[in-house]
Every structure is written in structure tokens, then in C-alpha cells.
Amino acid sequence: MDLNLNRADYLQVGVTSQKTMKLLPASRCRATQKVVVGDHDGVVMCFGMKKGEAVTVFKTLPGQKIARLELGGVLNTPQEKIFIAAGSEIRGFTKRGKQFLSFETNLTESIKAMHISGSDLFLSASYIYNHYCDCKDQHYYLSGDKINDVICLPVERVLRDVPVLACQDRVLRVLQGSDVMYEIEVPGPPTVLALHNGNGGDSGEDLLFGTSDGKLGLIQITASRPIHKWEIRNEKKRGGILCVDSFDIVGDGVKDLLVGRDDGMVEVYSFDNTNEPVLRFDQTLSESVTSIQGGCVGKDGYDEIVMSTYSGWVTGLTTEPIHKESGPGEELKINQEMQNKISSLRSELEHLQYKVLQEREKYQQSSHSSKAKSAVPSFSVNDKFTLNKDDASYSLILEVQTAIDNVLIQSDVPIDLLDVDKNSAVVSFSNCDSESNDNFLLATYRCQANTTRLELKIRSIEGQYGTLQAYVTPRIQPKTCQVRQYLIKPLSLHQRTHSIDHDRPMNTLTLTGQFSFAELHSWVVFCLPEVPEKPPAGECVTFYFQNTFLDTQLESTYRKGEGVFKSDNISTISILKDVLSKEATKRKINLNISYEINEVSVKHTLKLIHPKLEYQLLLAKKVQLIDALKELQVHEGNTDFLIPEYRCILEEADHLQEEYKKQPAHLERLYGMITDLFIDKFKFKGTNVKTKVPLLLEILDSYDQNALIAFFDAA
């Protein structure tokens, strides 16, 4: 059965955060529901649809930014009470808009996530989790990494409180009181949690999770251990998951899975006989989907998917057909309805144009008066800078509440800008003087009209560290700009992992000295991505990392006065040694540095590079042949005379050129890594081999793995 859904935009509020829109329960089956939404202006708005128009039920005064909105009430009754989290305060409203609760939690950080279950309130700030019952403190937990979401299994079904925290270090933490019962490793940083089918599935223990790199999974949270049910890999390279819901939109009696992503993609998954999800429908909105829920809003009897987006649009994808079948009398009625709607929209547009003129005149007067304060318009920017494991590149996503005019990218370290298929902006590069002012990149992206979201891909070089800056200019008057900064770390291509292969040949770097645990932790944060800013609890900590480009690994274990770093790549150890000693010198701390180099690790790293280098050399060779082969094809009129290998190159010409274009400087990057490995190997022996680099490059040009290994051994 095909799923046909038609888009309907209802209204726009202010900028919204993740999980801040809900549908109030319907009075009867498939009756229209009221929508309640909270925004960054602190306004809670509840509205319903009547004759195609949004009618406000209630609207609160502006206040602190609303970070979460949840529905609650007495267990096993309709959940009609509205709870919002703003700053460190929880406020409660009835469905008519009357405030009945104002609870100041006195948390030192703003609330980021919230879950309501009867009289129980589960809250999390960046690192702190709190459980309250009737507004009285019950349990507390300090997490080792940032908490992105919190949920509790349905207590009426599992008969106990089982809170689950989604933490940035790719772990779900299942709590019992104030203690961790067990941890569940997931394939990416989890951003959202939801109960399967809205009630935890058959057992009440089934939990859905979505990750920032677009993966989706289902886990059963039993009393003793987790059971992984299924997982959807992000094969199509879509955005991170911000919201999920369960609702039978297909109408087959089985609840479907609704998914909203940060690239504007909305997906519907149905479940087959094996209880595995199958993609049934997808549609792209122009901005990130912050909340999603199934219900009925536009018209009685027509189910729909209701979403809120980053810039505050509340939008529906409804099963109501656009073209209705009608008799002669009905046709006249529909035409009249359409005429009324058009005249209503015209008058609304005229009113808005008049209001814009008034505000523009008021602004001109205030900005020219002698007592005028700075009247630069403010705008909200939602940004995300994350490392992609698949292609070892950084994804920079910039989303603005209004249309973007241009974005200027500046970097004081060498980086490559890669092509992004979704990106329709026109890029132009400016010449940079890296010698005198450390300016390695200056690029301007000019966006097309109505572009509110821009995605860029960046690849950095390990060992080269500094700052990437994005100057974002929207299409608003007067012209204004916001600057966002992103750190390119010394070991920027390393990603946190849960475990490593301890059988690999490892090189070890040991630091000892008069430094505290917090000081060494701050140095590790400076060097490596995905490390929590706050020092973890305890006297000693171990982190594992994997290089996303080469698949080499790093183990870092440190405590007060001692740090031990192990890697199968000498270059990783060399970068750490240089950066850590520089950081210690800045703070005037004496460091004792010792290292153990494993000669076997060099051959091991070269073997890891080998397939990548061989593939890139072959790709470059094929691309070089394409023009000559095409000329031959034109001259001869066919390709029958060519050997199969050359015919294959011609058939795949477009694909080969596209792949080569997507990976600029890939070969140079691999050459650079081999050169660094060669220099670093002998640097630890106290020998300078930079004069031998030209000879190494000659060997690489006529690449043979055995000849390269022999050169490393003989030098």
C-alpha cells in the first residue's frame, strides 16, 4: 500500500528546541487535536484548527527559553497537563492555559531534558540527573559525559522506576535510584530516547534510540541486561535524529515509527512480519525537524504527522487528499471556500506589508536619534560541528531562523573543503597569505534565496591545529553578521570508541610531573575530540580512540602526576609528545617524558595505509586515462577494439571522475602521512632524515609495498 501524505503549514512561532511540541489527547477517536508548542521566546502557545484557520486556545507571556515540553497527568488517565522546562524552572499549565505549578529546581545548570511520569519528574542538565517525586528530591547522579536525553520505562507496566540517560560518550546509562545498574554501548552519540509504540512495546521495556550520526535502534531494557532487538544503519548519509514517535499512519492496525532528522528529513517506518522496520515514506523539509507526533489536527477523520521545525513552523503531513471528488453542488462550495481563503490571505498580506513599513520607519527614526543605542537585529544560529567516521571528514551544519545571504569560512590551519551533494550554494575562494598572518583558507558561500540551512564538509590534517571561523550573514536589514568558532584539534581525526585491539604493536608515551588530574584532563581535551570538558569522577580514567582515516588506535590512561598514552601509530605519539610538552611549558610545569617505540608498529601502520594508497593510485591512474580513451572511442566509432579493463573505465567514467572530485588531495594526504611516519620513526632515534624525503616520494610515485617497507628498514 502506498502512503500519500500532503503538506499543510499551520502557523509559525519563535525558534524551537528539540521535543517542544505535543498534541493534546483527542476527546473522541480521530477527532481533531489541539497543538501545544513552546519556543525560545519563552512563549507557550496552544492552538486548534477551525475551517482551515489556526485558532489560539491560549498563549503565555514571553520568558526564558523553553528547552523541553512534556505532557503529564495521573497515571492511566489522559495526559492533558502541560509541563515546560525553562532555565532551572519547571512550570505546569492546564489544557486551558491556567498555570498550576511553578517549581524552581535550584539546579546550577539549565535543564536540557525532562520526562514526566505521574507525580515523578526526571530531569537532566548537562551533566546532572535529578529525580523528584511531588517536587521533593529523590535521587541524583553526576554523569561522566553530557546527558542528551532522559526517559523512564512506564512504571505502571514494569512496576519500578527505571530511568535511562542518553549520554554523549555513546552510552545509555540505566539507573536504579542514584546508581548505574548497567551501561549499554550504542553505535553513535544518542540524541533522543522514546518508548517503543509509546508504551514500551509488548514488555513495557522496549526503548528506541536515535543518534547524532543518523542511526536508529531498539533495545529491551530488562532487569539484568540489555537485549538489542534491531538497528538501522544510516546508509543514505542522512542527518542526525532529533525526534521519534509511534503512530499508525498507514492504518494497518500496527503502529509505525515516525522519525525527524536535523537535515529536514521526515521518515515513516512500518514493521513487517519479523518486527523489523521497513522505510515506507520520506519527505524533506527545508530545515531541521525538532518535534514529531502522529495525530489528527487539520480535519476530523484524517490522520497526519505533525512536526515543528527549527524556525518555528508547525507543519502537518496529512492523509487528507488535496483534490476532493465532488458533485456539481459541492464544486461550487469548494470554489467559494477557496475564494474566501484567497481574500483572507490577501488582506493578511496587506496588513503585514503595512506593519513592516511602520516598523522600518520606527527603526530609521530610532537609529538616527542622538540617544540611539545599538539597534543591530539579533538572529538565532543553530550549528553542529561533528566528525564523520565513514569518510574521516568534519561536517559543519549552520542553520539560521531566516534566509542566509552568505557564509564566509576562514581557517588558520590547512584544511580541505569537500563537495556536499545537498549544498546548492556558490563557493568562491580568496587568495591567502599564510606566511605573514596564518590565514590558510578564505572561502565565501553565496546562498540561493530562501536557504536557511547550509552543510559543509571539511577535512583536517592531524598535527596541524587551530581555529576555523564561520561568519554567517542572513538576508535581513540592516546587514549584520554572527561569528562562530570551531577548534581543529591536534588529533582531530580521532573518535571515541568503547574498546581497542590490545594485540596490536603499541608505542608508549609516559608523562610524569607535578600536575593535577584536572590539568592533564584539560590537555587531553585540547588534543582530542569527544572528551567531556569536566574531569570524570574518580582518581584515574581511561579513554579509547580510533583514527577514522587510518583505523589506528590510541589508549590514554591518566591520573594525578602521571599520564600513559599508547598507540600503534608513531605519528600519533609524536603529535601528543609535541603538543603536551608545549602546553606544560605554557603553564610552567616540569614534565618528565619517556617513550618506548615498537619497531614492528611502523610496518603495521604501513600495511593499514596500503589498501587506501593502492586504491587512490589506481583511481588517479584511471581518471588520467579517461580523456585519451574517449578520444580513441570517438576516432574509432566504438570500443570493441579496447581490452575489457579499458572498456570498464569508459563505462564507469562519470562515477570515477565524481569520486576523484569528491576526494581532493586524498593522495597527497596519504603521501603526507607516510612522510610524517618516516620522519617520526627516526626523530625518536635522534636522527634527522628530512634530506631523504625526496627519495621517499620517488618510491611512492612508483609504489610497491615491499620496496617502501625495505626503504623504511634501510634508512
Helices and strands as residue ranges (DSSP letters): E 6-12, E 21-23, E 35-38, E 44-50, E 53-59, E 66-72, E 81-86, E 89-93, E 99-104, E 113-117, E 120-124, E 128-133, E 136-142, E 147-152, H 155-158, E 163-167, E 171-176, E 179-185, E 190-195, G 196-198, E 206-211, E 216-221, E 226-232, E 241-247, E 256-261, E 265-271, E 277-284, E 289-295, E 304-309, E 313-318, H 328-368, E 381-388, E 393-400, E 404-411, E 415-418, E 426-429, H 434-437, E 441-446, E 453-460, E 466-474, E 482-488, E 494-497, E 507-513, H 517-527, E 540-547, E 553-559, E 562-567, H 570-586, E 591-596, H 600-636, H 644-651, H 653-662, H 666-683, G 690-692, H 693-701, H 705-714
